[in-house]
Amino acid sequence: MLRNLKMAALVLAVAMASSGVALAQDGRSYYDRDDSGYGHPRIRIGWDVGYQDGSRVARQDFTHRKPYDPYPRGKYSHEDHGYRGQYGDRYAYMNQYARGYQQGYERIFGRD
């Protein structure tokens, strides 16, 4: 019985170690992963806010026949719009915000 328990623990340890190696090699950055422990990544909030802002600006630009410009500007130029301390690293949030903004803008403007 004890031998079976040790073998199961060893198999579980090898499986967990292998999944960590796979996660490190999947091409995503540290900040793309859900490390919040609350079921919704804190850093993803930056992308979500950026996407909403980019979509809003793209609709305004398209409606007013302004040229394509997918980069945060005006009141969104600081890229920390909507940031709160509990979201974690400000620079990771800003990076995700800029990515989300650009993707939201491109999706609405028709260049995705």
N, C-alpha and C positions, 0 to 999 in steps of 0.2 A: 504494500500500500504506500509506504513512504517513498519507495523507489519510483512508483508511478507519479506521485505528487511532484517529486524532484524533476522528473522528465517533463511533465506538463509545464512546470515553471520555466525550465530551460527553453522549451519550444516557444512559450509566450515571450520570453526575453529576446530570443532571436527574431521573432516576428516584429516586435516593437522596434528593435534596433534597425531592422531592414526598412521599416516604414519611414523612420526618421531620415535615413540616407536617401530614400526615394523622394521625400519631401524637399530635401536640400537640393536635389538635382532636377526639379521639375520646371526650372526656368522662371519661377515667380520670385519676386523680391520678398524680403522679410515682411514688408508692410502690406503686401497683398494677401497675407494669411489672416485668418480669424484668431487673433490672440487675446481677444477681449474676455472670453469666458462667459459672455452673456448671450450667446447665440447670434449676435449681430455685431460684426466687426466695427470697432470704433473708427478705424481709418476709413472704412467704406462710407462712413457718413460724409466725409469730405468729397468723395466721388459723387455721391447722391446729390449733395447741395450744389456742387459744380455743374452737374448734369442739368438740374432744374434751372439754374441761372443761365447757363449756355443756351438752353432751349428757349427761355424767355427772351433773351437778347436776339437770338436768331429770328424768332417770330417778329419782333419789332423791326429788325433790319430788313427782313423780307417784305413786310408790310409797307415800310417807308422807302423801299427800293434802294437801300444802301448796299454798298459792295460787300462781298464775302469777307469776313474778318473773324476767324474762329478763336481769337486770343482774348483772354479776360481784359476788360478795359473799363474806364469810368469807375463807378462805385465797386466794381468787381475786380479791379486791377491788382489789389493786394493779395488775392488768392487765399486769404484766410477768412473770407466772408462766412459767417456762421460758426466759426471755431469757438470751442469752449475747452477749458483746461482738462476736463475729464475725458476728452477724446484722445489724449496722449500727446505724442510728439507733434508739435506745430508744423515742422517742416514736412513731415510725412503727410499730414493733413493737406498742406498747401500743394504738394505734389499731386495727390489724388484729386484735389479740387480742380487743378488745372487740366488734368486728364479728363475728368468728368465734364468740365465746361466745354472743352473742345469736342468731345464726342456728342454731347447734347446739341451743340451748335451745328455740327456737321449733319447730324441726323435730321434736324428740322429744316436746315437750309438745302438739304438734298444732295449732300456730297459725301455720304458715308459709304 
